[in-house]
Amino acid sequence: MNKFTGLIVLALLGGCASSITPNYDAKFGDAVREARQKMTINPNAGTNPDQVLGMDGKSARETIILYQGTYKAPPPAVNVINIGGGIGGGN
């Protein structure tokens, strides 16, 4: 009797469940695509054969090396909030 009651309860609860995922799945990724579209100035930039002007190769290489170096040795954290510290006169 106990197993039978459990099966009936599961069947009744299963009938109450609604499938709402098709509504979510239909718009899945729309926000990301919209944000990417708003951030793109020129969607056809990859088809432009002209080189990028404004920075020579040596400067660009050094910039990338410095940028990547910040991940190897990040700058130390700075304590901005100084609660109870000694910033003023010395009493």
JOBEL-V286154 format. One record per residue. SS is DSSP state (H for helix, E for strand, C for the rest). OMEGA is omega in whole degrees, 0 to 359 (999 if undefined). D_LAST is the distance of its C-alpha to the last C-alpha in Angstrom with 1 decimal. Layout:
{{SS	OMEGA	D_LAST} {SS	OMEGA	D_LAST}}
//
This chain:
{{C	182	81.1} {H	179	77.4} {H	181	77.6} {H	179	79.7} {H	178	77.2} {H	178	74.4} {H	179	76.5} {H	179	77.2} {H	178	73.6} {H	179	72.6} {H	180	75.5} {H	179	74.4} {H	178	70.7} {H	178	71.9} {H	180	73.8} {H	182	70.8} {C	177	68.7} {C	180	68.9} {C	182	68.5} {C	183	66.0} {H	177	65.2} {H	178	68.0} {H	179	66.0} {H	183	62.9} {H	181	64.9} {H	182	66.6} {C	183	63.4} {C	178	61.6} {C	181	59.7} {H	181	60.3} {H	179	56.6} {H	179	56.1} {H	179	59.2} {H	179	58.2} {H	179	54.7} {H	179	56.1} {H	180	58.7} {H	181	56.1} {H	183	54.1} {C	180	57.1} {C	182	57.8} {C	182	61.2} {C	182	62.9} {C	183	65.5} {H	181	63.2} {H	180	64.5} {H	180	68.0} {C	182	67.0} {C	181	68.2} {C	179	66.2} {C	179	63.3} {C	180	59.8} {C	174	58.8} {C	181	55.5} {C	178	54.4} {C	185	56.4} {H	182	56.8} {H	179	54.6} {H	179	51.6} {H	180	52.2} {H	179	52.4} {H	178	49.2} {H	179	47.4} {H	180	48.7} {H	178	47.7} {H	180	44.1} {H	180	44.1} {H	179	45.5} {H	179	43.0} {H	177	40.1} {H	178	41.5} {H	180	41.8} {C	182	38.2} {C	179	36.1} {C	181	32.8} {C	179	29.7} {C	180	28.1} {C	178	25.1} {C	183	22.4} {C	181	22.4} {C	183	20.5} {C	181	17.0} {C	178	16.1} {C	180	12.8} {C	182	12.1} {C	177	9.4} {C	190	11.0} {C	179	8.8} {C	183	6.2} {C	174	3.8} {C	999	0.0}}
//
